[in-house]
Amino acid sequence: MDSWRKVAADKLASSHNATISPPPERKPLEILTERIERLSRDRAPPKVASVADWSAVMRDAVRLIRDGWAEKALALGWTDLDLFGVGAKDSWDFSGLAVWLQGRELLALTPDDAVVRTETGRAWFRRQGWGHGKDADSPTIPLWEFGR
């Protein structure tokens, strides 16, 4: 029978030889989900003129995550700003998909476009192109930085 000293020495030696695994890397969707869920529970930023408009954007952002559209978009090469971006100057001059949706039903996604149902038919959101508001080249920030 080994003494407690030998057992402790063996344990210590084996722990020095063991490799330490880095923590698992978080997936972009997990991070986005956490940020949008937290943001949807917060009050509207002070600079938002209409709390109702902010609430509508939050509903659409949560719906993109919940219904799997955000995951599909990321797999197609969309960025967090394509999905959840706004103008960097605390304005709506740039609209990511969550801002642009305005409650409309998302029907399809491609690497470049989103198609929604409208009252009169369909509308297209062009990722990194037209349909983003007044200034499509405006610098953008994510919704979780808007008005903060």
Residue, then its C-alpha position, 0 to 999 in steps of 0.5 A: m500500500d502506497s503512503w499518502r505522500k507517494v499518492a500525493a506526489d503521483k497526483l502532483a506529477s500527473s497534474h503537471n503533465a496534464t494539458i489544460s484545455p482552453p474554454p470552448e469558444r462561444k459561437p457567434l449565434e450564442i453571443l448574438t442571442e444573449r445580447i438581443e435577449r438582454l437588450s429586449r429586457d432593457r428600457a429603450p435608449p434615452k435617444v429613441a424618440s418612440v418607445a413603440d418603434w424601439s419595442a417593434v425593433m426588439r420584437d423583430a430582433v428576437r423573432l429573427i433569433r427565435d425563428g432560426w433566421a439569424e442562424k441561417a443568415l450567419a451561415l450564409g455570410w451575413t454579419d451581426l451588423d447586417l442583421f442588427g445594425v443601425g446608424a453610428k450617429d444614433s440615427w436610423d440612417f442605416s437599417g439592419l434587417a431587424v430594423w427594416l422588417q417593421g413586423r413583416e414576415l420573413l419568407a426567404l434568405t439568400p447570401d445577399d437578400a431577404v424577402v418579406r411579405t407585404e400587404t401588396g406582395r413582397a419586398w426585398f432587403r438587399r444586404q449591404g445595399w439599397g433598402h438600408g435607409k437614407d445613407a446606405d454607406s453610413p457607419t454602423i453600430p449594433l443595436w446594443e450600442f445604440g443610444r448608450 
